[in-house]
Structure formats: C-alpha cells, structure tokens
Amino acid sequence: MINIEQEKQTKQKSPLEKMAPLILIAFIIFAGFFIFKTFFTDNDLNVENQINNYEIEQKKIEELINFINSEKFTGLRFIPDPPIFDPVTN
C-alpha cells in the first residue's frame, strides 16, 4: 500500500533554472573584478605610460626637426621632368 501523504513531489528543473546559479556567480565575479579594477588599483602606471608616450613623441619630433635642418634635406633640389610638364597634345 502506497501512502500518498509521504510521497515527495519532485519538479523537473528547466535548463535555465539549472544554469541560474552559474550565471549569478559569473555576474558576481565580473562585477567584483570591475569594482576592484576601478576603485582599488593605482593609476600610476597609466600616468607613467602617458609620460613615456609623450617622451617618445618628443623624440620623434626632434628627429624630424634635425632632419629638416640637416644638409641632406636642405641640399635637395626640385628638377622637373620635362615630359611630365609638357602640355597635353592630341
């Protein structure tokens, strides 16, 4: 004889219900990482990187200025190629 009152009703969980705890844990980890990265890390590295980029750009500009002032650049002469500058004839 089966006693209906003692039987336990079990419900089948859908795949979404089974994955809900994993999704919640992933969201908490992502939010925690974002909060940690935003508020608890020093931005000194970012400032140092900007200073290094500024120094590199300054060196590039200095090299260009030195090249423009050099004898190689000032010694350049424009010699036109006559056939290119002739009027077009049909």
RAHUHU-V342035 format. One record per pair of residues at least 24 apart in sequence whose C-alpha atoms are under 10 Angstrom apart, sorted by the first residue. I is the first residue (numbers start at 1). GAP is how many residues later the second one is. If there is no record, write none. Layout:
BEGIN
i:I gap:GAP
i:I gap:GAP
END
This chain:
BEGIN
none
END
